[in-house]
Amino acid sequence: MGTKWVWTNAFGPYPPNMVSGGQDSDGSLIYIGRANHSGDLIPAKVIPQKNAAYVAYGGEEVSVSDFEVLCRKKLIWDTVTGGNVPPDALNGGNTADGEPLYIGRVCHEGAQTIGKVQQSHECVYIPYAGEEVSLQTYDVLCER
């Protein structure tokens, strides 16, 4: 089964085959999404238990209400550093200038959470505690 993006919003309905990306520090499951914000299409962390989704943008954790969620049965995570992405990395969006953004995942302060990998910045950015946090080592979602 190939990957498929399905439109939804913070209040659902949520498709049954969403791809899990991690777990928030309070135990809530985080799913992989993407949302349009300021001209960019940005990977998002989606938390159905909280009726919420967030993207990392401009130094902040930005709440989004309308977004797509990733649906698929099997994907894998590869650990990389410094802006690197494997050749089979799943494209999660793009900047307004057309630079690809990939789906990243990290463990940070007790949460395993989703963010955007921006190769030109050599890091992953995650939306966390009201901020955009930059980290150098991260997992990238890949199709195999």
C-alpha positions as CSV (number, residue, x, y, z in Angstrom):
1,M,0.0,0.0,0.0
2,G,1.4,3.4,-0.9
3,T,1.3,6.5,1.2
4,K,-1.7,8.7,1.1
5,W,-2.4,12.1,2.7
6,V,-6.0,12.6,4.0
7,W,-7.4,16.0,4.9
8,T,-9.0,16.4,8.3
9,N,-9.0,19.0,11.1
10,A,-8.3,19.1,14.8
11,F,-11.7,17.7,15.7
12,G,-11.6,14.9,13.2
13,P,-12.8,12.6,11.9
14,Y,-9.4,10.8,11.9
15,P,-8.8,7.9,9.5
16,P,-8.1,4.5,11.2
17,N,-4.8,3.9,9.4
18,M,-2.9,7.0,10.4
19,V,0.9,6.6,10.8
20,S,2.0,6.9,14.4
21,G,5.1,9.1,14.9
22,G,5.6,9.0,18.7
23,Q,4.2,9.8,22.1
24,D,3.9,13.1,23.9
25,S,5.4,13.5,27.4
26,D,1.9,12.9,28.9
27,G,1.5,9.7,27.0
28,S,-0.8,11.0,24.2
29,L,-0.1,9.4,20.8
30,I,1.4,11.6,18.1
31,Y,0.6,11.0,14.5
32,I,2.2,12.4,11.3
33,G,0.6,15.2,9.5
34,R,1.3,18.2,7.4
35,A,-0.2,21.7,7.2
36,N,-0.1,24.8,5.1
37,H,1.3,27.8,7.0
38,S,2.7,31.1,5.6
39,G,3.2,29.6,2.2
40,D,5.0,26.5,3.4
41,L,3.7,23.0,3.5
42,I,5.2,21.8,6.8
43,P,5.3,18.4,8.6
44,A,3.1,18.5,11.7
45,K,2.6,16.6,14.9
46,V,-1.1,15.6,15.2
47,I,-2.5,14.7,18.7
48,P,-6.1,13.5,18.3
49,Q,-6.5,13.0,22.1
50,K,-6.0,16.8,22.5
51,N,-7.8,17.9,19.3
52,A,-4.6,19.5,18.3
53,A,-1.9,19.7,15.6
54,Y,1.3,21.8,15.6
55,V,4.1,22.9,13.2
56,A,7.5,24.4,13.9
57,Y,7.7,27.8,12.2
58,G,9.6,31.1,12.8
59,G,10.9,30.1,16.1
60,E,7.5,29.0,17.5
61,E,5.2,26.1,18.0
62,V,2.2,27.1,15.8
63,S,-1.2,25.5,16.3
64,V,-3.0,24.5,13.1
65,S,-6.6,23.5,12.7
66,D,-6.8,22.1,9.2
67,F,-4.2,19.6,8.0
68,E,-3.5,16.3,6.3
69,V,-2.6,13.1,8.1
70,L,-0.4,10.4,6.6
71,C,-2.0,7.0,6.1
72,R,-0.1,3.8,5.3
73,K,0.5,0.4,6.8
74,K,4.3,0.2,6.9
75,L,7.1,2.7,6.9
76,I,10.5,2.8,8.7
77,W,12.5,5.3,10.6
78,D,16.3,5.8,9.8
79,T,18.5,7.7,12.3
80,V,20.6,10.5,10.7
81,T,22.4,13.8,11.6
82,G,23.2,17.2,10.3
83,G,20.6,17.7,7.6
84,N,21.1,14.4,6.0
85,V,18.2,12.4,4.6
86,P,18.2,8.9,3.1
87,P,17.4,8.6,-0.6
88,D,14.0,6.9,0.2
89,A,13.0,9.6,2.7
90,L,9.3,10.5,2.5
91,N,8.7,14.1,1.4
92,G,6.5,15.8,3.9
93,G,6.1,19.2,2.3
94,N,8.1,22.2,1.1
95,T,9.1,25.7,1.9
96,A,7.5,28.6,-0.1
97,D,10.8,28.7,-2.1
98,G,10.4,25.0,-3.1
99,E,12.9,23.4,-0.7
100,P,11.7,19.9,0.3
101,L,10.8,19.3,3.9
102,Y,11.1,15.8,5.3
103,I,9.3,14.1,8.2
104,G,11.6,13.9,11.3
105,R,11.2,12.5,14.7
106,V,13.1,13.0,18.0
107,C,13.0,12.2,21.7
108,H,13.0,15.5,23.5
109,E,12.2,16.1,27.2
110,G,10.2,12.9,27.6
111,A,8.3,13.2,24.4
112,Q,8.9,11.4,21.1
113,T,7.6,14.0,18.7
114,I,7.4,14.9,15.0
115,G,9.0,17.8,13.2
116,K,10.4,19.0,9.9
117,V,13.9,18.2,8.5
118,Q,15.2,21.1,6.5
119,Q,18.5,20.0,4.8
120,S,19.7,23.6,4.2
121,H,19.6,24.2,7.9
122,E,21.2,20.9,8.7
123,C,18.7,19.9,11.4
124,V,15.2,18.9,12.4
125,Y,12.9,21.5,13.9
126,I,10.2,20.4,16.3
127,P,7.3,22.3,17.7
128,Y,7.6,22.0,21.5
129,A,6.4,23.9,24.6
130,G,5.5,27.0,22.5
131,E,8.8,27.1,20.6
132,E,10.6,25.9,17.5
133,V,13.4,23.6,18.8
134,S,16.4,22.7,16.5
135,L,18.2,19.3,17.0
136,Q,21.1,17.8,15.1
137,T,20.3,14.0,15.5
138,Y,16.9,12.7,14.4
139,D,15.0,9.9,12.7
140,V,13.7,10.4,9.1
141,L,10.6,8.6,7.9
142,C,11.4,6.4,4.8
143,E,9.5,4.2,2.4
144,R,11.1,0.8,1.6
